Amino acid sequence: MVINGAKDKINIPIEEIDIDQNMDAVKKYNIRGVPVLILADDSGNEIDRMTGMTDEKKLLEFIGD
């Protein structure tokens, strides 16, 4: 997984959610496909999202690190 390989380069908390076990998150963020990376603020409000597979460079650009 790209995120696991880039964890040492990412300076924000990362939470992996099993959509089969957390339907509240699926509903809250209107998740319709996976993989999806949702960037959220401290209150859990969505800032941006990236859907589909990605590479480390694009992931780091998306996060802004």
C-alpha positions in Angstrom: 0.0 0.0 0.0 1.4 3.4 -1.0 0.4 5.1 2.3 2.3 2.5 4.4 5.4 3.1 2.3 5.1 6.9 2.6 4.2 7.1 6.3 7.7 8.4 7.2 7.2 11.3 4.8 3.7 12.2 5.9 3.3 14.6 8.9 -0.5 14.3 9.4 -2.5 11.6 11.2 -3.7 8.7 9.0 -6.7 6.6 9.8 -7.6 3.5 7.8 -11.2 2.6 7.8 -12.8 -0.7 6.9 -15.9 0.3 5.0 -17.6 -3.0 5.8 -17.2 -2.3 9.5 -17.8 1.4 9.5 -21.0 2.3 7.7 -21.2 5.6 9.6 -18.1 6.8 7.8 -19.4 5.5 4.4 -22.5 7.6 4.9 -20.8 10.7 6.3 -18.3 10.9 3.4 -20.6 9.5 0.8 -18.1 6.8 -0.2 -19.1 5.1 -3.4 -15.8 3.5 -4.4 -12.6 2.3 -3.0 -9.8 3.0 -2.7 -10.5 6.6 -1.6 -8.4 9.0 0.4 -10.3 11.7 2.2 -8.5 14.7 3.6 -10.4 16.0 6.6 -9.9 18.8 9.0 -9.7 18.4 12.8 -13.5 18.4 13.1 -13.9 15.6 10.5 -15.1 17.9 7.7 -14.0 16.8 4.2 -11.5 19.1 2.6 -10.7 17.1 -0.5 -10.7 13.5 -1.8 -8.7 11.3 -4.1 -10.4 8.2 -5.6 -8.5 5.3 -7.2 -5.0 4.0 -7.0 -2.1 6.4 -6.9 1.6 6.5 -6.5 3.7 8.0 -3.7 4.5 11.2 -5.6 0.8 12.0 -6.3 -0.1 11.1 -2.8 2.4 13.5 -1.3 1.3 16.2 -3.7 -2.4 15.6 -2.7 -1.6 15.8 1.0 0.6 18.9 0.5 3.6 17.5 2.2 
